[in-house]
Amino acid sequence: MPLLREAVEKKKKFIIQKLIQAGIYNVTDHEINSFTLSQLEIDYHYFIVQAKDLKTNKR
């Protein structure tokens, strides 16, 4: 498998795991595997990164 494709798949798996752990998607949501890396990164930043920022700035 080419190196770039491997890196993309590894990052997709990582982001999918984080989104599932956060309760954004379920393990049974099979369509998540068809999302592009860009789509997953958008969801990750919206639901996880921004949520962390809101929690830390919520004083």
C-alpha positions in Angstrom: 0.0 0.0 0.0 1.5 3.4 -0.9 2.8 5.5 2.0 0.4 8.4 1.5 -2.7 6.2 1.4 -1.6 4.4 4.5 -1.2 7.7 6.3 -4.6 8.9 5.3 -6.3 5.6 6.4 -4.5 5.7 9.7 -5.6 9.3 10.4 -9.2 8.4 9.3 -9.2 5.5 11.8 -7.9 7.8 14.6 -10.5 10.5 13.9 -13.3 7.9 13.6 -12.3 6.4 17.0 -12.3 9.9 18.6 -15.8 10.7 17.2 -17.2 7.4 18.3 -15.7 7.9 21.8 -17.2 11.3 22.0 -20.7 9.9 21.1 -20.9 11.8 17.8 -21.2 8.6 15.8 -22.1 5.0 16.8 -20.0 2.0 16.0 -22.9 0.7 14.0 -22.9 3.9 11.7 -21.2 2.2 8.8 -21.5 5.3 6.5 -18.8 6.9 8.6 -16.2 4.7 6.8 -17.2 6.3 3.5 -16.5 9.8 4.7 -13.5 11.6 3.3 -10.6 12.6 5.5 -11.7 16.2 5.0 -15.2 15.5 6.1 -14.0 13.7 9.2 -11.6 16.5 10.1 -14.4 19.1 9.9 -16.5 17.0 12.3 -13.6 16.4 14.6 -12.7 20.1 14.8 -16.3 21.2 15.2 -17.4 18.6 17.8 -14.1 17.9 19.7 -11.6 20.8 19.3 -14.2 23.6 19.6 -16.0 21.8 22.5 -12.7 21.6 24.4 -12.1 25.3 23.7 -15.6 26.2 25.0 -15.0 24.2 28.1 -11.7 25.9 28.9 -13.0 29.4 28.2 -16.2 28.9 30.2 -15.1 30.8 33.3 
